[in-house]
Structure formats: structure tokens, C-alpha cells
Amino acid sequence: MRIVVLAGGRSSEHDVSLNSAAAVREGIAAAGHEVVDVLIERSGEWRHGADTLALTPGGGLLDADVVFPVLHGPFGEDGTLQGLLELLDVPYVGAGVLASSLCMDKVVFKEVLAAADVPQVPYAGVHLARWRAEPEAVLRELAALGTPVFVKPARLGSSVGIAKVSSETELGPALDTAFGHDSHVIVEGFSPGLEVECAVLGFGTEPEASVPGEIVLTGGADWYDYEAKYTDGGMELVVPARLDEAVLEDVRRLAIDTFVRVGCSGLARVDFFVEDGHRVLVNELNTLPGFTKTSVYPKLWERTGVPFPQLCDRLIALAIERFEAERSVAF
């Protein structure tokens, strides 16, 4: 098949996207498909080689059978790109508009899980307008979470703009930093548990979950920050995670349940904390996780018995399956 790989994008994760896309192109080619490159510049311009692309609703994209978006952050995995691909009327890998948007907003995601009594760390969302209008009231409310806490832009990834706050005096500056990246910020309570991640693959009500892996920091960082994620030697992935088999099954079950609950399709990585060796807390779900050969998502599937080219091939097949299922109903 003819597969367009979308890379780059307007977000701060542009370079991460380029690294992921390089691996995806290699994997797609190894699976026997034709690869067509499309670069989205930081300006938002779409380019195919030297040509600037003009997109036509209903016109597809460069005669592609499937589009494989490998973009992270805003304008890539937040539903905006997915909406554009829906208008182009082309199958694409990954979650649709609603699931992409929902999972990108960490506050909304946690509120959906809270409505279903899914265990997670305590949290609070803060909007920029209220922070500017009532900073003292906001700080009083956030004090109920105690310290340490993590302050994060609600709709960004790759640990950009995140701060670990160890005292109340650090909270205001951390909020200001996070608001420099997003007008919606989440403050999360600290969990001392193991950081465990699980990859999900599928469409419909019966997706598959990988063997869960454990994040072990090896580069001196005391939390899983940007440097730990993207610097060689910053972290080690232990697969399977060092937990009892029953707890590993709880992680896999919750990963699948969360994937289905928020309406995902194709792929996702679900992140957890496991406290006291048995209490499993859902942290977040990433609908377009990092996809280099050393990224957690493909490494977990490799350890589960799905090599990288086969993983790319299955995601392409799932994109077509979802497209055909959704186009089979009358709008």
C-alpha cells in the first residue's frame, strides 16, 4: 500500500516527531509498503519534497491508502489534525477526533476516569483567567494537595513545561511557567509508586495489551523529566515490570479498560503508578506515543512478540478497519 507519513508539526515536540517518523518510515518500508513523506513545518506549512501542498476536502492526500501521523503535542495529537484527515476522507493511524482531544487534555481525561471511579492520584485543574483574577484563592485550594506536587500544562507532552514543586513558595512560579505553554494547567499529587507503562493495540471492544514495563531512572533525575526521556542513559525500561503476575494483569486490564472507555483506536500508551506493590493508579494515556525504535511503545510490543515492522503493518490494517467501519454507517 501507499502510506503517507506525516512528521514535524507546529508544537514544541517537532524534533521528537522527526525522530519518531524516521523509524516509522523504515518500519513501513520493511513491511513492504511504499512510503511517501510529508513534512509539516513549524509554520504549519505542509510540504512534499520541494512542493507546498494544497489540501482539498474529500480529495485524500497524495493518493495515499493510509496516512500515518507521527506528530506529538498540539496540532498533532489533540484532534485538530485528525479532524482535517476526516475532512480529506482518508484512513489514518490512531485515535479519532474525540478521543485525541479528550486524552490530550489531562484534566478532562482525569475527570472522565473519576466519573467511572478509576483510581488515580489527586489533582486539580486551573485556568489562566482564574489564576490572574484570584491567585491567592487558587493557591489556598491547591494547598489541599500538599507537597510535593507536579505542575503541568494540561495539553502538552514530553514533559515540556513541567515542574516538581516541593514547597508552597515554589507553586506560584511553577504555575506561571506552565501557563507560558498552555492556558489550562493541571496540578497533580505526588505518588511514590513505581512508574509503569503499558502499550495497547487494537480497535473496537477487544484491543490487546502488551507486557507492562517499568521506568527506572538511571541518569540522576528524581523524576521522569524531558532529559530523562530523551537523553541516552537517562532511563532504563525493565520488561516485565517487577511486580507480581496478578498486579501485571491488573495493569493490562486497566490499560485496555481505559483505552476503550475514552474511545481510542489503533495505538496508545497508558501510564500508571503502582503503590505498595499492588495499588494500580492510572496516570495518563498518550494516543501518539514516541515511536523511535528505542521508544517505550514499540519496545514493549517487541518484548511481547510483535517486531517493529509487524507493529507498523498492524497499525495500518487497523486504520483501514476503522475507516471502513465508520464509513459503513449513514451520517
CORFENRA-V465821 format. One record per residue. N is the residue number from 1. PHI is phi in degrees with one decimal (none if undefined). PSI is psi as a letter, one per 40 degrees, with the letter a starting at -180 (NA if undefined). OMEGA is omega in degrees with one decimal (none if undefined). Layout:
# CORFENRA-V465821
{{N | PHI | PSI | OMEGA} {N | PHI | PSI | OMEGA}}
This chain:
# CORFENRA-V465821
{{1 | none | i | 179.5} {2 | -99.0 | h | -172.3} {3 | -118.6 | h | 173.1} {4 | -85.7 | h | 174.8} {5 | -102.6 | h | 178.8} {6 | -92.2 | h | -177.3} {7 | -139.5 | i | 176.7} {8 | 96.8 | b | 178.1} {9 | 101.0 | i | -173.5} {10 | -89.8 | e | -172.2} {11 | -84.2 | i | 177.4} {12 | -68.4 | e | 179.6} {13 | -96.7 | f | -179.8} {14 | -53.5 | d | -176.0} {15 | -68.6 | d | 176.0} {16 | -60.0 | d | 178.9} {17 | -60.8 | d | -179.4} {18 | -61.5 | d | 178.9} {19 | -66.7 | d | 178.6} {20 | -63.3 | d | -176.2} {21 | -64.1 | d | 178.8} {22 | -60.9 | d | 178.6} {23 | -69.3 | d | -179.7} {24 | -64.2 | d | 178.0} {25 | -58.1 | d | 179.8} {26 | -65.1 | d | -179.8} {27 | -66.7 | d | 178.7} {28 | -65.1 | d | 178.9} {29 | -64.3 | d | 178.9} {30 | -65.4 | d | 177.6} {31 | -82.7 | e | 173.7} {32 | 97.0 | e | -178.2} {33 | -104.3 | i | 174.7} {34 | -83.8 | h | -178.3} {35 | -105.0 | h | 175.9} {36 | -121.2 | h | -176.1} {37 | -90.5 | h | 169.6} {38 | -131.3 | h | 179.7} {39 | -103.9 | h | 171.9} {40 | -99.0 | h | -177.5} {41 | -68.3 | i | 176.6} {42 | -60.2 | d | 177.8} {43 | -74.7 | e | -175.4} {44 | 101.1 | e | 178.9} {45 | -69.0 | h | 177.3} {46 | -96.9 | h | -176.7} {47 | -130.4 | h | 171.7} {48 | -121.6 | h | -171.4} {49 | 63.2 | b | 179.9} {50 | -88.2 | e | -173.5} {51 | -95.4 | h | 169.3} {52 | -85.7 | h | -175.2} {53 | -86.8 | h | 168.8} {54 | -108.5 | h | -174.4} {55 | -99.1 | h | -178.4} {56 | -118.7 | h | 177.3} {57 | -53.1 | h | -178.8} {58 | 81.4 | e | -173.7} {59 | -98.3 | e | -178.6} {60 | 68.7 | a | -179.6} {61 | -142.4 | h | 176.0} {62 | 53.6 | f | 178.4} {63 | 57.9 | f | -179.2} {64 | -73.9 | i | 169.1} {65 | -76.6 | d | -179.9} {66 | -148.1 | i | 171.3} {67 | -104.6 | h | 178.4} {68 | -111.6 | g | 178.6} {69 | -73.8 | h | 176.0} {70 | -124.9 | g | -177.2} {71 | -123.2 | i | -177.6} {72 | -121.1 | i | 175.3} {73 | 86.6 | a | -179.4} {74 | -56.8 | i | -178.9} {75 | 65.3 | e | 179.0} {76 | -138.8 | d | -178.5} {77 | -126.9 | e | -176.9} {78 | -104.5 | e | 178.6} {79 | 99.9 | e | -178.2} {80 | -69.3 | d | 177.3} {81 | -63.8 | d | -179.4} {82 | -62.8 | d | 176.3} {83 | -63.9 | d | 178.1} {84 | -64.1 | d | 179.8} {85 | -66.1 | d | 174.0} {86 | -62.9 | d | 179.9} {87 | -68.2 | d | 175.2} {88 | -70.5 | e | 178.3} {89 | 66.0 | f | -179.4} {90 | -132.3 | h | 174.9} {91 | -62.9 | i | 178.4} {92 | -143.5 | i | -178.5} {93 | -75.0 | h | 171.4} {94 | 104.1 | a | -175.3} {95 | -68.2 | i | 177.1} {96 | -81.4 | a | -172.6} {97 | -64.0 | d | -173.8} {98 | -65.7 | d | -178.1} {99 | -63.4 | d | 178.8} {100 | -61.9 | d | -179.0} {101 | -66.1 | d | -178.0} {102 | -61.8 | d | -175.8} {103 | -73.9 | d | 179.0} {104 | -70.4 | d | 179.8} {105 | -90.3 | h | -174.2} {106 | -60.7 | d | 179.8} {107 | -70.0 | d | -179.7} {108 | -61.9 | d | 178.0} {109 | -56.7 | d | -178.5} {110 | -67.3 | d | 178.0} {111 | -67.7 | d | 176.1} {112 | -63.9 | d | 178.4} {113 | -66.9 | d | -180.0} {114 | -62.2 | d | 179.1} {115 | -64.1 | d | 179.2} {116 | -102.3 | e | 178.9} {117 | 59.9 | f | 174.7} {118 | -76.1 | h | -177.2} {119 | -66.6 | h | 179.3} {120 | -158.3 | i | 179.8} {121 | -71.8 | i | 173.9} {122 | -63.9 | i | -175.2} {123 | -155.9 | i | 173.0} {124 | -150.0 | i | 175.2} {125 | -101.4 | i | 180.0} {126 | -133.7 | h | 174.9} {127 | -95.0 | i | -177.7} {128 | -57.6 | d | -178.0} {129 | -59.9 | d | -179.7} {130 | -72.8 | d | 177.8} {131 | -59.8 | d | 178.9} {132 | -70.7 | d | -175.5} {133 | -82.7 | d | -173.1} {134 | -137.9 | g | -175.4} {135 | -61.5 | d | -178.6} {136 | -65.0 | d | 179.6} {137 | -64.6 | d | 179.0} {138 | -62.6 | d | -178.9} {139 | -64.8 | d | 177.3} {140 | -62.8 | d | -179.6} {141 | -66.2 | d | -178.8} {142 | -70.6 | d | 178.8} {143 | -60.3 | d | 179.5} {144 | -64.7 | d | 178.4} {145 | -77.9 | e | -176.8} {146 | 72.0 | a | 174.9} {147 | -137.4 | i | -1.3} {148 | -74.2 | i | 172.3} {149 | -136.2 | i | 174.4} {150 | -110.6 | h | 178.7} {151 | -109.1 | h | -172.2} {152 | -136.0 | i | 163.4} {153 | -57.8 | h | -173.6} {154 | -71.6 | d | -171.7} {155 | -127.4 | f | 178.0} {156 | -139.1 | i | -179.3} {157 | -128.4 | a | 177.2} {158 | 56.9 | f | 176.4} {159 | 63.4 | f | 177.8} {160 | -73.7 | h | 175.9} {161 | 77.1 | e | -176.9} {162 | -93.5 | i | 175.3} {163 | -134.8 | i | 169.7} {164 | -92.2 | h | -175.0} {165 | -107.0 | h | -176.5} {166 | -103.4 | e | 177.9} {167 | -145.5 | i | -177.0} {168 | -62.3 | d | -179.5} {169 | -67.9 | d | -179.9} {170 | -86.6 | e | -170.8} {171 | -68.1 | d | -179.4} {172 | -59.6 | d | 177.2} {173 | -59.7 | d | 178.7} {174 | -65.7 | d | 176.1} {175 | -62.6 | d | 179.3} {176 | -59.5 | d | 178.6} {177 | -63.1 | d | -179.1} {178 | -64.3 | d | 178.9} {179 | -67.7 | e | 172.8} {180 | -69.6 | e | -179.8} {181 | -112.8 | e | -174.1} {182 | -161.9 | i | 177.4} {183 | -84.1 | e | 177.5} {184 | -128.1 | h | -174.5} {185 | -126.3 | i | 174.9} {186 | -115.8 | i | 173.9} {187 | -117.0 | h | -174.3} {188 | -114.0 | h | 173.6} {189 | -65.2 | i | -177.9} {190 | -79.7 | h | 171.6} {191 | -119.3 | h | 177.5} {192 | -83.7 | e | -173.5} {193 | -73.1 | i | 173.7} {194 | -65.6 | i | 173.0} {195 | -89.8 | h | -175.3} {196 | -125.8 | h | -179.2} {197 | -127.9 | i | -177.4} {198 | -137.5 | h | -179.4} {199 | -94.6 | i | -179.8} {200 | -123.6 | i | -177.4} {201 | -142.0 | h | 176.4} {202 | 153.9 | a | 179.6} {203 | -151.4 | h | 179.4} {204 | 89.4 | a | -171.2} {205 | -94.8 | e | -176.5} {206 | -131.0 | f | 175.1} {207 | -72.2 | i | 179.3} {208 | -109.7 | i | 176.3} {209 | -115.1 | i | 179.2} {210 | -76.7 | i | 165.6} {211 | -64.0 | h | 178.2} {212 | -69.8 | i | 177.6} {213 | -118.7 | i | -178.3} {214 | -111.5 | h | 177.5} {215 | -86.2 | h | 177.6} {216 | -118.3 | h | -179.7} {217 | -78.3 | h | -175.6} {218 | -124.2 | e | -174.5} {219 | -103.1 | e | 177.3} {220 | 97.2 | e | 178.2} {221 | -72.0 | i | 178.8} {222 | -99.6 | e | 170.6} {223 | -155.7 | i | -169.7} {224 | -82.3 | g | -175.5} {225 | -90.0 | a | -176.2} {226 | -58.8 | d | -177.7} {227 | -65.2 | d | 179.4} {228 | -63.7 | d | -178.4} {229 | -73.5 | d | -167.7} {230 | -118.2 | e | 176.5} {231 | -102.2 | h | 178.1} {232 | -56.4 | h | 179.8} {233 | 84.0 | e | -178.2} {234 | -77.2 | d | 179.4} {235 | -150.2 | i | 174.5} {236 | -126.0 | h | 176.9} {237 | -100.1 | h | 179.0} {238 | -99.0 | h | -177.0} {239 | -127.5 | h | -4.5} {240 | -74.0 | i | 175.6} {241 | -59.1 | i | -175.0} {242 | -80.5 | g | -178.4} {243 | -136.3 | i | 175.8} {244 | -61.1 | i | -177.7} {245 | -57.8 | d | 179.9} {246 | -64.3 | d | 179.1} {247 | -71.7 | d | 176.0} {248 | -59.5 | d | 177.3} {249 | -68.3 | d | 175.0} {250 | -62.0 | d | 178.6} {251 | -61.3 | d | -178.7} {252 | -63.5 | d | -180.0} {253 | -63.4 | d | 179.9} {254 | -67.4 | d | 177.6} {255 | -62.1 | d | 179.5} {256 | -66.5 | d | 179.8} {257 | -59.6 | d | -179.6} {258 | -68.2 | d | 177.6} {259 | -55.7 | d | -178.9} {260 | -71.5 | d | -175.9} {261 | -58.9 | d | -177.2} {262 | -94.2 | e | 173.6} {263 | 79.9 | f | -179.4} {264 | -72.8 | i | 172.5} {265 | -152.4 | i | -180.0} {266 | 80.6 | c | -173.8} {267 | -141.3 | i | 170.3} {268 | -167.4 | i | 169.8} {269 | -116.0 | h | -179.6} {270 | -106.2 | h | -175.6} {271 | -106.5 | i | -174.1} {272 | -132.8 | i | 158.7} {273 | -113.4 | h | 174.9} {274 | -120.8 | h | -175.6} {275 | -97.9 | i | 176.5} {276 | 55.6 | f | 175.5} {277 | 77.4 | e | -176.1} {278 | -149.3 | d | -176.1} {279 | -87.7 | h | -172.9} {280 | -98.2 | h | 179.1} {281 | -115.4 | h | 174.2} {282 | -79.0 | h | 178.3} {283 | -101.3 | c | 178.0} {284 | -158.6 | i | 177.9} {285 | -129.4 | h | -179.4} {286 | -108.4 | h | -175.6} {287 | -79.8 | d | 175.8} {288 | -134.6 | g | -177.1} {289 | -68.9 | i | 175.8} {290 | -51.4 | i | -170.3} {291 | -132.3 | f | 170.4} {292 | -72.0 | i | -178.7} {293 | -64.6 | e | 178.5} {294 | -101.3 | e | 178.0} {295 | -70.7 | i | -174.6} {296 | -62.7 | d | -174.4} {297 | -57.8 | d | 179.3} {298 | -66.5 | d | 178.6} {299 | -66.6 | d | 178.0} {300 | -64.3 | d | 179.1} {301 | -70.6 | d | 177.1} {302 | -60.2 | d | 178.7} {303 | -70.8 | e | 178.1} {304 | -91.0 | e | 176.5} {305 | 106.3 | e | 178.8} {306 | -117.1 | h | -179.6} {307 | -68.0 | i | -170.8} {308 | -55.9 | d | 180.0} {309 | -61.2 | d | 178.4} {310 | -65.5 | d | 177.2} {311 | -62.0 | d | 177.7} {312 | -60.0 | d | -179.1} {313 | -63.5 | d | 179.8} {314 | -66.2 | d | 178.5} {315 | -66.3 | d | 176.3} {316 | -64.3 | d | 179.4} {317 | -63.4 | d | 178.6} {318 | -66.2 | d | 177.6} {319 | -62.1 | d | 179.0} {320 | -67.8 | d | 179.4} {321 | -60.0 | d | 180.0} {322 | -66.0 | d | -179.8} {323 | -58.8 | d | -178.6} {324 | -66.7 | d | 178.9} {325 | -65.8 | d | -177.3} {326 | -74.5 | d | 178.3} {327 | -82.7 | e | 179.7} {328 | -82.0 | e | 179.5} {329 | -102.9 | i | 178.9} {330 | -83.8 | h | 179.4} {331 | -88.7 | NA | none}}
